[in-house]
């Protein structure tokens, strides 16, 4: 966990640190793939795939679906999503819960509590079996469990939300939802699109 915290803190330096973070992300992904090879790549076999007219199934993974800065930043995506276009699944890692948890649970189609955040095989299977179109990690880098889970391929499209302006370095992340805080050369400093 010390190494993950050190990588997380690189975001507070002004230099381009994408190369060491990408090395760390590649290490995490390779080790998780070695430990759980069935989740190393995504295969659409056995899944119907997205079809026109069907709502897009989006999953969010977090160990912070409680009242805190991460949730306050991302909650509107859940509370105000277009219910005609999107079907939301929330995967809460760990046992923390409060009134914010209850509010989020009311505003999604499926809320799954993954109580043992370190049970990667069970948690990965639960997420993969949900047949998501898109999987979004709300807080990669805020805890070891989400960083390690994000090293797996559990949906055809995977993305990270902005916690701070820094790449995850994970080859399993396709997109990074950023903001206007980025510099004009930011694209070159991310492993994600």
N, C-alpha and C positions, 0 to 999 in steps of 0.2 A: 504494500500500500504506500510505502514511503516513495517509491519510484513514481507511482501514479500521481501523487501529490506534487512531486517535483516537476513533472511534465505539465501538470495543470497550472503551476505557477509561472511557467515560461510565458504564458499569455500576457503577463504583466510587464514583460520586457518589450522595448520598442523595436528590436531587431526582428528580422524574418527568422523564425524558429521552426519553419515547416519541415525542414529536413530531419532534425532529431525527433520531432513528434511523429513524422511518418515512419521512422525506424521503430519507434516504440509501438505505433499502431500495427505495423507489420508483424512485430514480435507477438503482440497480444493475439492478433488474428491467427497466426500460425500455430500458437500454442493451443488456442481454443479449438482450432480445426483438428489438431492432433488428438486432443482429448475427446472431442465430440465430432468425429468425422461425418456423421449423418447430417450435421448442421453446418458443414463447411461451405456448401454451395446450395443454391435454391433450384429445385426441380419442380416444374409445374405439373408433372405427372400425378394423376389422382386429384388434381384440383381443376375446377371448371374454368378459372381465369375470368377476367372481367369481360362482361358482355354489355353492349349498348342497352340502355334502359335500366340496368341494375345499378344500385347505389354503390359507390366506391367505398370499400371497407378499409378504414384507416385505424391503425392501432397506435396508442401512445404508451410508452414504457417509462416509468419513473419510480424512484424510491422516495419521492417528495410530493406525493399527492396530498399534501397537508398545507396549512396556512404558512407560507414562507415565500421568499422572493421568487424562486423558480416558478412556483404555482401561480403567483400573482401575475407573472410575466406571460404565462402561456394559457391561463384558464379561459380567456375569452374565445380561444380557438375551439374549446369544448362547449362552453356555455352558449355560444352564438353560431354554431355551425349550421350549414344548410342541410336540414334534415331530409330534404327531398333528394339531395345529391350524395350525401355521405352517411355512412353507418360507422359509428365510433365505438371502438373497444379500448378500454383502459386496463393496463396491466400494472398493478401496484406491487412493487417489490418491497417486502418487509411487512411489519405489523403496525406501523404508525398510522393513526387515523384521527380525524377531528371533524368539526363541522364543515370544513372545506372539502374533505373527503366525501362526506355525505352529499354535498351539493354537486360535486363532479359525478358521483355515482348516479344521481338522478338524471343527468343530462347526457348519458351515453346509452347505447344499446346493450352493452355488456361490460360489466366491471369484474375483473378477475384479480383476486388477492393471491399473490405468490408469496406466502408467508416466509418461507425459507429462501431468502434472496441468494443464498449460496448453493442451492440445489439446481445447478445449471441444466442438467439433463431434463428434469421435470419441467422447469420453467420454459426452456426452449421448446419442448414438445407442446406445451399448452399454447404458446404463442404461434408456433408453426401450424398447429391443428386448427387455428382460428381462420385460416385461409385468407389472410389479409392481402390487400392490394399494395398498401403502403404501411410501413412501420416507422414511427417517429420516436426518437429518443429525446426526452426533454432536458436531460441533465448529465450528459456524458462528461465524466471527469469529476463529478461531485461525490462519487463513491465507487469503490472497486467493483461492486456487483454490476452496475450498469456498463462500466467500461468493458468488462469481460463479456457480458451478454452481447454488447454491440460488436464484438469481434466475431460473432456468428452471422450467418445469413439465414434469417428467419422469414423474410418476405421478398418478393421480387424487386421492390424499391424500398430502400432504407435511407433515412435522413436524420440529421441532428438539428435541434433548435439552438439558437444563439443563447449561450449562457454567458460567454464572453467571446470577443472576436478572435477566435483561434481555431485552427483546424483540429479535428479529432485525430488525424493521421491514420485512421482505420480504412483499409481497403474495402471494407464491407459497407461503408457509408457512401451513398451515391450523391446525396445533396446536403447542403448546409444552408439552413434558413438564416440569413444574416440581416443586416439593417444598414442604415445610412452612416453608421460609425466607420464603415470600411474605407480604406484608402483606394485610390484609382487602380493601384497594382495588386489589390487583394486577391484576385483570381489566381495569381501565380503562387500565393502563399497558402493555398488550400489543396488538400488531396481530393476534396469533394467538389462538385460543380456548384 
